[in-house]
Amino acid sequence: MPNEHARVPNFVELPDAVYHLGKVDERADVWVGGDGSGFQAKVRSEKWNNPDPRYPGCWLEMSAQGVEESQANKRQIKRGRRHGRDGDILTSEFGRKKKHGTGHTTEHHEWYIGNSLDWDVRFTSKDQLPDERAENGDYILRFDLSYPHGLSFYDQGYLTQAEKDEGTEREAKFENSICAFFNKSGRFMSSEGGELVNYETGKYGVIQRPDIILHQGTLNEEHHWGYQIVVGTELLVYIPQAVVNAWNPSTGDLVVDPTFGYTSIGGTSVTVSVAYCARTSPNIYTAGSSEQITAFTMYGKSAVGNTQEAAAYTISSGQAVNQLASPVSVSLTSTAAWRTASGLTQSLTSGVTYGCATGSSDSSSLVAYYDSTGSSSDTSQNNSRFSDPWVHNISRNRYFSVYATYGVVATANVPAAVHHYKMAGGL
């Protein structure tokens, strides 16, 4: 009889040297490898695929520039442990053509998954490092990006002292991370109640700040931060010269570790006592005929008994204007989580654009979560939270983790359809 404890492999080998990783964080399908012309140092991810052309899916390909697989017989799937996780590791050897001089160098690429996808580029000598250098001497690894129209990238940057004083927190791995947002958001259900597609907040994923790892012997790892930028259709990952200078190849290798996450919770948290209203795409929604909001869902935390509020506002010329209905609230705890206020019947006007506002209606210490994506939200005055009309203070580059659920009002002979509209956030 079959072994009920048999391990299910992370990778499934397909024709044309392609390896399918299945769902990463239950959201993205991921493939590594070839496209019919042999195994390549390439990752393709896809989200929101479905057969209905009204709801297009999104995808992202990332390929290492200037490398080719050296020997296919060195490609293997092995069991290993990375960052405290056991799992399958797909690995192969690649040759990199030198830009200056002649010949090739050798490097190893490894892929493995947990709640995210890790791609390790492993060097065993300084001669193997790419010969392209920045003006300050830092080494540059280039990756080609391919993606559909409607996907945009946003550098999360580094927190300023003013932001820290405000109570803003951003994990080090999310500083200089790059968030990708699609121009669609929301969850769409069929008239029978089945899900057609769930764009969630519209956030496709995040490329975390690159981790540069120096191995010293078999047990010790020394971690340093690299940095990265997206320029057009290229991702440039920088290895600081100071890290290379500190590396002693005789004691171990140097690993560049780009990591990809696909969740939708905001990567930055801030203590807020005002309200924020979304004002730009994809986190605004133009209503169709006979639609209504039936719920609001918010992500946050606070002291037990405190609440987080949400309301919809009309959006005109990129500004919040009038409140659709009185704010609704959810009770919070000290554990951050999604929470929903449901059972609403807030009718929308066809052709009118709406944005979700979230925050605190009083001065309680609410911790809310967001991603930075341009001038994307209106901030209320301290003494005019959730006022009607909205009292504008300043615009901020924050998409908060809040969404509304909206549906079509059922009429005779017309089946109801339910939609979920999400805003902000992601890991």
Beta strands, then each sheet from edge to edge (+ up, - down):
strand 1: 12-14
strand 2: 18-24
strand 3: 28-33
strand 4: 42-47
strand 5: 58-64
strand 6: 67-69
strand 7: 76-82
strand 8: 85-97
strand 9: 104-113
strand 10: 116-123
strand 11: 139-146
strand 12: 152-155
strand 13: 169-170
strand 14: 178-181
strand 15: 187-189
strand 16: 195-198
strand 17: 203-207
strand 18: 211-216
strand 19: 220-225
strand 20: 227-231
strand 21: 234-239
strand 22: 254-257
strand 23: 259-261
strand 24: 268-272
strand 25: 275-278
strand 26: 284-286
strand 27: 291-301
strand 28: 307-316
strand 29: 319-323
strand 30: 328-331
strand 31: 337-347
strand 32: 353-359
strand 33: 366-371
strand 34: 377-380
strand 35: 392-396
strand 36: 399-400
strand 37: 402-408
strand 38: 418-423
sheet 1: 1+ 2- 3+ 4- 5+ 11- 21+ 20-
sheet 2: 6+ 8- 7+
sheet 3: 6+ 8- 9+ 10- 22+ 18- 19+
sheet 4: 6+ 8- 9+ 10- 23+ 17- 14+ 12-
sheet 5: 13+ 24- 33+ 27- 31+
sheet 6: 13+ 24- 33+ 36-
sheet 7: 13+ 24- 33+ 27- 37+ 38- 15+ 16-
sheet 8: 26+ 32- 25+ 34- 35+
sheet 9: 26+ 32- 28+ 29-
sheet 10: 26+ 32- 28+ 30-
end
